[in-house]
């Protein structure tokens, strides 16, 4: 079963200030590395990401796994 991670970025770490789709990855560590680079490039405006984890070709019902990672706190 293949896992995919849909990554959203949170402006200033707060979803109420805005979220954007960052990308879809099959490697969470690569996603975090890319998001850290983007956060640095944007001057620290995106210190947290939301990870939506999905499994490919998994029968319903499936559990949607969603969590937040603080890129600066790791």
TORLUMDREN-153809 format. One record per residue (C-alpha): residue number from 1; residue in one letter; chain; x, y, z. Coordinates in Angstrom, 2 decimals, padded with zeros to 5 digits. Example, Ala and Ser with C-alpha at 12.3 -4.5 7.8 and 13.67 -1.06 7.14 Angstrom:
+-----+---------+--------+---------+---------+---------+
! num ! residuo ! cadena !    east !   north !      up !
+-----+---------+--------+---------+---------+---------+
!   1 !       a !      A !  012.30 ! -004.50 !  007.80 !
!   2 !       s !      A !  013.67 ! -001.06 !  007.14 !
+-----+---------+--------+---------+---------+---------+
***
This chain:
+-----+---------+--------+---------+---------+---------+
! num ! residuo ! cadena !    east !   north !      up !
+-----+---------+--------+---------+---------+---------+
!   1 !       x !      A !  000.00 !  000.00 !  000.00 !
!   2 !       x !      A !  001.56 !  003.25 ! -001.18 !
!   3 !       x !      A !  001.19 !  006.37 !  000.99 !
!   4 !       x !      A !  000.96 !  009.91 ! -000.31 !
!   5 !       x !      A !  001.22 !  013.15 !  001.61 !
!   6 !       x !      A ! -000.73 !  016.22 !  000.49 !
!   7 !       x !      A !  001.06 !  019.19 !  002.05 !
!   8 !       x !      A ! -000.53 !  022.54 !  002.87 !
!   9 !       x !      A !  001.41 !  025.52 !  004.21 !
!  10 !       x !      A !  000.03 !  027.79 !  006.94 !
!  11 !       x !      A !  000.73 !  031.50 !  006.74 !
!  12 !       x !      A !  002.43 !  032.48 !  010.00 !
!  13 !       x !      A !  001.46 !  029.04 !  011.33 !
!  14 !       x !      A ! -002.25 !  029.98 !  011.52 !
!  15 !       x !      A ! -004.86 !  028.51 !  009.18 !
!  16 !       x !      A ! -007.10 !  031.56 !  009.71 !
!  17 !       x !      A ! -004.44 !  033.76 !  008.09 !
!  18 !       x !      A ! -004.38 !  031.59 !  004.99 !
!  19 !       x !      A ! -003.40 !  028.18 !  003.69 !
!  20 !       x !      A ! -002.01 !  027.11 !  000.34 !
!  21 !       x !      A ! -001.48 !  023.76 ! -001.29 !
!  22 !       x !      A !  002.28 !  023.15 ! -001.34 !
!  23 !       x !      A !  002.53 !  019.79 ! -003.07 !
!  24 !       x !      A !  001.95 !  016.04 ! -003.10 !
!  25 !       x !      A !  004.79 !  013.77 ! -002.01 !
!  26 !       x !      A !  005.45 !  010.09 ! -001.50 !
!  27 !       x !      A !  008.29 !  010.89 !  000.94 !
!  28 !       x !      A !  007.41 !  012.92 !  004.05 !
!  29 !       x !      A !  011.03 !  013.80 !  004.83 !
!  30 !       x !      A !  011.45 !  015.26 !  001.32 !
!  31 !       x !      A !  008.24 !  017.24 !  001.79 !
!  32 !       x !      A !  009.47 !  018.69 !  005.09 !
!  33 !       x !      A !  012.86 !  019.56 !  003.58 !
!  34 !       x !      A !  011.22 !  021.36 !  000.65 !
!  35 !       x !      A !  008.77 !  023.18 !  002.95 !
!  36 !       x !      A !  011.63 !  024.31 !  005.21 !
!  37 !       x !      A !  013.43 !  025.71 !  002.16 !
!  38 !       x !      A !  010.30 !  027.52 !  001.02 !
!  39 !       x !      A !  009.71 !  028.91 !  004.51 !
!  40 !       x !      A !  013.27 !  030.25 !  004.56 !
!  41 !       x !      A !  012.88 !  031.69 !  001.04 !
!  42 !       x !      A !  009.68 !  033.48 !  002.12 !
!  43 !       x !      A !  011.29 !  034.99 !  005.21 !
!  44 !       x !      A !  009.69 !  032.70 !  007.80 !
!  45 !       x !      A !  006.06 !  033.31 !  006.75 !
!  46 !       x !      A !  005.25 !  029.58 !  006.61 !
!  47 !       x !      A !  006.63 !  027.92 !  009.77 !
!  48 !       x !      A !  004.02 !  025.13 !  009.91 !
!  49 !       x !      A !  002.64 !  022.62 !  007.45 !
!  50 !       x !      A ! -000.48 !  020.48 !  007.46 !
!  51 !       x !      A !  000.08 !  016.90 !  006.35 !
!  52 !       x !      A ! -002.88 !  015.01 !  004.86 !
!  53 !       x !      A ! -001.86 !  011.37 !  004.60 !
!  54 !       x !      A ! -003.60 !  009.04 !  002.14 !
!  55 !       x !      A ! -003.12 !  005.46 !  001.02 !
!  56 !       x !      A ! -003.34 !  004.64 ! -002.66 !
!  57 !       x !      A ! -005.84 !  001.98 ! -003.77 !
!  58 !       x !      A ! -007.17 !  001.39 ! -000.27 !
!  59 !       x !      A ! -010.80 !  000.31 ! -000.08 !
!  60 !       x !      A ! -013.38 !  002.46 !  001.67 !
!  61 !       x !      A ! -013.80 !  003.25 !  004.42 !
!  62 !       x !      A ! -010.34 !  004.62 !  004.92 !
!  63 !       x !      A ! -009.02 !  006.81 !  007.64 !
!  64 !       x !      A ! -007.84 !  010.25 !  006.61 !
!  65 !       x !      A ! -004.83 !  011.12 !  008.70 !
!  66 !       x !      A ! -004.21 !  014.85 !  009.17 !
!  67 !       x !      A ! -001.64 !  016.51 !  011.41 !
!  68 !       x !      A !  000.40 !  019.70 !  011.73 !
!  69 !       x !      A !  004.21 !  019.85 !  011.80 !
!  70 !       x !      A !  006.06 !  022.86 !  013.17 !
!  71 !       x !      A !  009.08 !  023.12 !  010.88 !
!  72 !       x !      A !  010.93 !  025.44 !  013.25 !
!  73 !       x !      A !  010.25 !  023.32 !  016.35 !
!  74 !       x !      A !  011.64 !  020.04 !  015.02 !
+-----+---------+--------+---------+---------+---------+
***
